[in-house]
Amino acid sequence: MKRIWNSLRLAFSMYSIIPARQTEKTKENMRYLLCFVPWVGAVMAFLIAQWRIVHPYLLDYELLRSVVCVMIPLLLSGGAHMDGFFRTVDALCSHQPRKGKLDILQDSHSGYFAIITCVSYFLLIVGLWSEMPIDGWPVVVFGFILSRSLYGLSILWLPHTRESKCSLYVPDDGRGKLAGTAVLALYTVLCVFFMLRMNLSVGLGCLAGAAIAFLYYCWVAFRHFGGITEDIASFFVQVCEILVPLMALLVYRMPTDLSAF
């Protein structure tokens, strides 16, 4: 029980700004950490769902509404995944050999490509949320949980690079690994169930976005780096969180009356 409690505290202290008592980052304390990372996504989903209810009484313009939707996950996570996303983009845009790209992942400095991507990313995500119909929000917010569940599953099962520290998150014994897999798989199944139950067509669009993001993540990891690192896994989270609302919006914009064509 103590290991579970320590893993919970570490998950919130490492992946969010939610106050949590500091715990030593040992292999034992991090045994079940990945099981609690989706809980951070659940807090984000809850806050955005509440903002959906409150904002009509506070704001008259959609732009500010969407800015708040973007800032909630960014501020709550403390940019935990954004840092890895920018490093991975820097490495990919460098067009260096694999070793050079892996070296860039170890560099704490941000290059020009990361800055350009940062501006482009936030402009795009704000635009997507500003165009999102209000009834699509409850479906899209499950993407914050789904992305982090797939993040955990990938760290548990996909091959790591030699430079990767992802092995710290993976229990040494098969029992612990299977327990983590079962929990994360349960989160994934629940996300799929609720997304489809709330709105079948939008849910399918969101799941398609998550699937595309995961396939692209695998291609980037193995084609350019020879495996995954924590930064590349974080890259997936951010890509997933932009493709999920994008695909949902595409579903909303699809013509329902094809006779016009």
C-alpha positions as CSV (number, residue, x, y, z in Angstrom):
1,M,0.0,0.0,0.0
2,K,2.9,2.4,0.8
3,R,4.3,1.8,-2.7
4,I,1.0,2.7,-4.3
5,W,0.7,5.8,-2.2
6,N,4.2,6.9,-3.0
7,S,3.6,6.3,-6.7
8,L,0.5,8.5,-6.5
9,R,2.4,11.3,-4.9
10,L,5.2,11.1,-7.4
11,A,2.8,11.1,-10.4
12,F,1.2,14.3,-9.3
13,S,4.5,16.0,-8.2
14,M,6.2,15.1,-11.5
15,Y,3.3,15.6,-14.0
16,S,1.3,18.4,-12.5
17,I,1.5,21.5,-10.3
18,I,-1.0,20.0,-7.8
19,P,0.7,20.1,-4.4
20,A,2.0,16.7,-3.4
21,R,4.4,15.7,-0.7
22,Q,7.9,15.1,-2.2
23,T,8.9,11.5,-2.4
24,E,12.3,10.1,-3.3
25,K,12.4,8.9,-7.0
26,T,13.5,5.4,-6.4
27,K,12.6,2.3,-8.5
28,E,10.4,1.1,-5.7
29,N,8.4,4.3,-5.3
30,M,7.9,4.6,-9.0
31,R,6.7,1.1,-9.4
32,Y,3.0,2.1,-10.1
33,L,3.6,5.7,-11.1
34,L,2.3,5.2,-14.7
35,C,-1.0,4.0,-13.3
36,F,-1.6,7.5,-11.9
37,V,-0.5,9.7,-14.7
38,P,-4.0,9.5,-16.3
39,W,-5.4,10.8,-13.1
40,V,-3.7,14.1,-13.9
41,G,-5.6,14.0,-17.3
42,A,-8.8,13.3,-15.4
43,V,-8.3,16.5,-13.4
44,M,-7.8,18.5,-16.6
45,A,-10.9,16.9,-18.1
46,F,-13.0,17.7,-15.0
47,L,-11.9,21.4,-14.9
48,I,-12.6,21.9,-18.6
49,A,-16.0,20.2,-18.2
50,Q,-16.8,22.7,-15.4
51,W,-15.5,25.6,-17.5
52,R,-18.0,24.5,-20.2
53,I,-20.8,25.1,-17.6
54,V,-19.5,28.3,-16.1
55,H,-18.1,30.3,-19.1
56,P,-21.4,31.3,-20.7
57,Y,-22.1,33.4,-17.6
58,L,-18.7,35.1,-17.7
59,L,-17.7,35.6,-21.3
60,D,-19.3,36.8,-24.5
61,Y,-16.5,35.8,-26.9
62,E,-15.4,32.4,-28.0
63,L,-11.7,33.3,-28.4
64,L,-11.1,33.8,-24.7
65,R,-13.2,30.7,-23.9
66,S,-10.8,28.6,-26.0
67,V,-7.7,30.2,-24.6
68,V,-8.8,29.1,-21.1
69,C,-9.4,25.6,-22.5
70,V,-5.8,25.5,-23.7
71,M,-4.3,27.1,-20.6
72,I,-5.9,24.7,-18.1
73,P,-4.0,21.6,-19.2
74,L,-0.8,23.6,-19.8
75,L,-0.7,25.3,-16.4
76,L,-2.0,22.3,-14.5
77,S,0.7,20.0,-16.0
78,G,3.4,22.6,-15.6
79,G,4.5,21.9,-19.1
80,A,5.6,18.4,-18.1
81,H,5.0,16.9,-21.6
82,M,5.5,20.1,-23.6
83,D,9.2,20.1,-22.8
84,G,9.7,16.7,-24.3
85,F,7.5,17.7,-27.3
86,F,9.8,20.7,-28.1
87,R,13.0,18.7,-27.7
88,T,11.7,16.0,-30.0
89,V,10.6,18.6,-32.6
90,D,14.1,20.2,-32.4
91,A,15.7,16.8,-33.0
92,L,13.4,15.9,-35.9
93,C,14.0,19.3,-37.6
94,S,17.7,19.0,-37.2
95,H,17.9,16.3,-39.9
96,Q,21.0,14.9,-38.2
97,P,21.9,11.2,-38.0
98,R,20.2,9.2,-35.2
99,K,23.0,9.8,-32.7
100,G,22.8,13.6,-33.3
101,K,19.1,13.5,-32.7
102,L,19.5,11.6,-29.5
103,D,22.1,14.1,-28.3
104,I,19.6,16.9,-28.9
105,L,17.1,15.2,-26.7
106,Q,19.6,15.5,-23.9
107,D,20.1,19.2,-24.5
108,S,18.0,21.4,-22.2
109,H,18.2,24.4,-24.6
110,S,15.4,25.2,-27.0
111,G,16.2,25.8,-30.7
112,Y,14.5,27.9,-33.3
113,F,12.4,25.0,-34.4
114,A,11.0,24.5,-30.9
115,I,10.0,28.2,-30.7
116,I,8.4,28.2,-34.1
117,T,6.5,25.0,-33.2
118,C,5.5,26.4,-29.9
119,V,3.8,29.4,-31.5
120,S,2.2,27.3,-34.3
121,Y,1.0,24.7,-31.8
122,F,-0.8,27.1,-29.6
123,L,-2.3,29.1,-32.4
124,L,-3.7,25.9,-33.9
125,I,-5.0,24.4,-30.6
126,V,-6.7,27.7,-29.7
127,G,-8.3,27.8,-33.1
128,L,-9.6,24.3,-32.7
129,W,-11.2,24.9,-29.3
130,S,-12.7,28.2,-30.6
131,E,-14.5,26.3,-33.4
132,M,-15.5,23.3,-31.2
133,P,-19.2,23.0,-30.6
134,I,-20.0,23.1,-26.9
135,D,-21.7,19.7,-27.0
136,G,-18.4,18.2,-28.2
137,W,-16.4,19.2,-25.2
138,P,-17.5,16.2,-22.9
139,V,-16.2,13.8,-25.6
140,V,-13.0,15.6,-26.4
141,V,-11.9,16.0,-22.8
142,F,-11.5,12.2,-22.5
143,G,-8.5,12.7,-24.8
144,F,-6.5,14.0,-21.8
145,I,-7.0,10.7,-20.0
146,L,-6.6,8.5,-23.1
147,S,-3.4,10.1,-24.2
148,R,-1.8,9.5,-20.8
149,S,-3.0,6.0,-20.7
150,L,-1.4,5.2,-24.0
151,Y,1.7,7.1,-22.9
152,G,2.0,4.7,-19.9
153,L,1.3,1.6,-22.0
154,S,4.0,2.6,-24.6
155,I,6.6,3.1,-21.9
156,L,5.8,-0.3,-20.4
157,W,5.9,-2.3,-23.7
158,L,7.7,-0.4,-26.5
159,P,11.5,-0.8,-26.8
160,H,13.6,1.9,-25.2
161,T,16.7,3.6,-26.5
162,R,20.0,3.0,-24.7
163,E,19.9,6.6,-23.5
164,S,16.4,6.4,-22.2
165,K,15.5,6.5,-18.6
166,C,12.1,4.9,-19.2
167,S,13.2,1.7,-17.5
168,L,12.8,3.5,-14.2
169,Y,9.1,3.5,-14.7
170,V,8.9,-0.2,-15.6
171,P,8.7,-2.7,-12.7
172,D,11.5,-5.3,-12.8
173,D,9.1,-8.2,-12.2
174,G,6.5,-9.4,-14.6
175,R,3.7,-9.2,-12.0
176,G,4.1,-5.5,-11.5
177,K,4.3,-4.8,-15.2
178,L,1.2,-6.8,-15.9
179,A,-0.6,-5.0,-13.1
180,G,0.3,-1.6,-14.6
181,T,-0.8,-2.8,-18.0
182,A,-4.1,-4.0,-16.7
183,V,-4.9,-0.7,-15.0
184,L,-3.9,1.4,-18.0
185,A,-5.8,-0.9,-20.4
186,L,-8.8,-0.4,-18.2
187,Y,-8.5,3.4,-18.4
188,T,-8.2,3.1,-22.2
189,V,-11.3,0.9,-22.5
190,L,-13.3,3.2,-20.2
191,C,-12.3,6.2,-22.3
192,V,-13.4,4.4,-25.5
193,F,-16.7,3.4,-23.9
194,F,-17.6,6.8,-22.7
195,M,-16.5,8.6,-25.8
196,L,-18.7,6.4,-28.0
197,R,-21.6,6.4,-25.6
198,M,-21.7,10.2,-25.4
199,N,-21.5,10.8,-29.2
200,L,-20.8,7.9,-31.5
201,S,-19.6,9.8,-34.5
202,V,-17.5,12.4,-32.6
203,G,-16.2,9.6,-30.4
204,L,-15.1,7.7,-33.4
205,G,-13.4,10.8,-34.8
206,C,-11.5,11.3,-31.5
207,L,-10.4,7.7,-31.3
208,A,-9.2,7.9,-34.9
209,G,-7.2,11.0,-34.0
210,A,-5.6,9.1,-31.0
211,A,-4.9,6.1,-33.2
212,I,-3.2,8.3,-35.9
213,A,-1.1,10.0,-33.2
214,F,0.0,6.7,-31.7
215,L,1.0,5.3,-35.1
216,Y,2.9,8.4,-35.9
217,Y,4.6,8.3,-32.5
218,C,5.7,4.7,-33.2
219,W,7.0,5.7,-36.6
220,V,9.0,8.7,-35.3
221,A,10.4,6.7,-32.4
222,F,11.7,3.7,-34.4
223,R,12.5,5.5,-37.7
224,H,14.4,8.4,-36.2
225,F,15.5,7.3,-32.8
226,G,15.6,3.5,-32.7
227,G,13.2,3.4,-29.7
228,I,11.3,5.5,-27.2
229,T,12.5,7.9,-24.6
230,E,10.4,9.9,-22.1
231,D,10.7,13.0,-24.3
232,I,9.4,11.1,-27.4
233,A,6.6,9.7,-25.3
234,S,5.7,13.2,-24.2
235,F,5.8,14.2,-27.8
236,F,3.1,11.7,-28.4
237,V,0.9,13.1,-25.6
238,Q,1.0,16.6,-27.2
239,V,0.4,15.3,-30.7
240,C,-2.6,13.2,-29.5
241,E,-4.1,16.2,-27.7
242,I,-4.1,18.2,-30.9
243,L,-5.3,15.4,-33.2
244,V,-8.2,14.4,-31.0
245,P,-10.0,17.8,-31.2
246,L,-8.9,18.2,-34.8
247,M,-10.6,14.9,-35.8
248,A,-13.7,15.7,-33.7
249,L,-14.0,19.1,-35.4
250,L,-13.7,17.4,-38.8
251,V,-16.6,15.1,-37.9
252,Y,-18.7,18.1,-36.9
253,R,-17.9,19.9,-40.2
254,M,-18.7,16.9,-42.4
255,P,-21.8,17.4,-44.5
256,T,-24.8,15.4,-43.3
257,D,-26.8,15.9,-46.5
258,L,-24.7,14.4,-49.3
259,S,-27.5,15.1,-51.9
260,A,-26.0,18.6,-52.3
261,F,-23.0,17.0,-54.0
